[in-house]
Amino acid sequence: MNRIIKFIVLDILRNKIVLIYTLLLAVLSWAVFSLEDNSTKGLLTLLNVILLTVPLVSIIFSTIYLYNSSEFIELLLSQPIQRSRIWWSLFFGLSISLIFSFIIGAGIPILLYAPGDVGLMMLMVGISITAVFVSLAFLGSVLTRDKAKGIGMAILLWLFFALMFDGLVLFLLFQLADYPIEKMMVGITALNPIDLGRILILLHLDVSAMMGYTGAIFKDFFGTFLGIIIAFIVLFLWIALPFWVSLRKFKRKDL
């Protein structure tokens, strides 16, 4: 299993798309911190870049890699190796490679310009979001054999979590404006890993006052140590559940 993971990691890190992704993150991160006069403004600007770019690259690259590696997977299946080990190896290989690229591209400048709790939180959120969307890519790729459908599903998932989900929440807020649904928003936030990561970082940047009464509720819950632990447990579930479903499907799939 370790040999397979090592092979996958080395193969991905030599991929031109991953190299460009790392370089893009590095250029954007260094540029943002160099142009802003304080680290807080730089982190706010970089936050939007990370929460859009990292999920998009993670889910689309992982989906394409899995489809392009179908012959390699079939070769591994012809060997006396358990299917679960192959699937775990692919997941760890992709996750480690993309997380390493994120740390090199964005993590180093974040830790240099914002070495405190906020920078560490942004780094942890970026790592978690990467693993979440790699996991979603595994689920999407195992549900359909068609590469075009798989990539389309990956793009739709990214669009939903990055853009459409917020629109649906705003619609819900307007429709139920006369009702006290602010506390319910804490539970709704758990349905979107991107929003969950955004709130964790914004609360550590002390800009929750700009979010009104709802922001105060978020701060009361996610601003505590218990709330942070619960938030990362939810992010872990976003990683574990899609991958677990994909693993069950892969074990039974006729290749």
C-alpha positions, 0 to 999 in steps of 0.5 A: 500500500505504501509503495502504491501511495508513493508511486501515485504521489510522485506521479502527481507531483510531476504533473504539469497541472499540479505544478501550475496550480502550486505556482498560481497559489504561490503567485497569488499569495505572495502578491496579495500579502505584498500589496496589502498594508496589513496581514488581516486585509491580505488574509481576507483577500486570499480567503476568497481565492482559496475557497474558490480555487482549492475546491475547484482544482481538487475535485476536477483534477482528482476526477480526471486523474481517476478516469485517466488511471482506469488502466492502472487501476485494472492492472492493480486489480489483477494483482493479489491486492484487496480492492479497499487497499487500492482505493485507499492508496489512490485517495491518500496519494491524491490528497497528499499531493494536492495538500502538499501543493497547497502548503507550498503554494499558499501555506508558506506565505500565510505562515510567514505573514500571519504566523498566529492562530488565524494563519494556522486556521486558514492552513487547516481549513485549506487542507480540510477543504482539499481532502473534502473535495478529493473525497467528493471526486471519488464518489462522483467518479465511482457513480458513473463510467462516463468520463464526461458525466463524471467531470460534469458532476464534479463541476456541478458539485463545485458550483453548488457548494461555491455559489448556488448554496449561498443563493439558496440560503439567502432565498431561505432567509428572505422567505423566513425573515419574520421568523427567528431562524438565526440559530437554525443557520448554524445547522445549515452551515454544516451542509456546506464545507466551504461556508463552514471553513469561511465562517471559521476563518472570519470569526478568527479575523474578528469581523463577525460584527459585520455579520450582524446578529447571525454573526454573533450566534456563529461567534457564540458557537464556532468561536468557542473551543468546543465549537471549533472541534465540532466544526472540524468533526463535521469537516471530517465527516464530509471527508469520511462519508463520501469516501466510505460510500465510494469505497463500498461502490468500488468494492462491488463495481464490475470493472 
